[in-house]
Amino acid sequence: MLKRYWWLLLLVLLSVPQLSFASEATYQITESELTRLENNLTELSELNGRQSEMLNQQQIQLQESEEKLSRAEQESEKLQNQIYSLRKEMIEQENSLETARASLERFEKEEQAKLNRAKQEKTAAWIIAGLLLCFCIGK
C-alpha cells in the first residue's frame, strides 16, 4: 500500500508543469526584442557572407603570391647559375690572359736576346772589317 502512495505522489509531481523534470526553461520576448534579434541575426549572416568572400579573395591572393614567389625563386636560381657560369668563364679568361702575358714576356726576352746578338755580331763584323782594312792599308 505504501508503494501505491509513492507512485501516486510521483505521478502528481510529474503532472505539475513547474515541477516537471522534462520541460525546458521558457522565456518571454517582446516583439521589438524579437525584431532586434532578427535584425542582429541578419546582420551577422551578412557579415559572415562578406567575411567568407574576403577569405576567398585572400586565399586567391595567397595562391597568386605563392606562384609569384615560386617564379621568383626559379628566376633567382637561374640567375645564380648564370652568375656561376660567368664567374667560371671570367676565371678561365683571366688564366688565358695570364698565359698570354707570360708568353709575350718570354717572346720579348727572346727577341731582345736576338737583337743583342745581332748587334754584337754587327759590331764584331765592323771590328773585323776595320782590322782587315787596317791590315790591307798597312800592307
Secondary structure as UniProt FT lines:
FT   HELIX           2..15
FT   HELIX           17..19
FT   HELIX           31..138
//
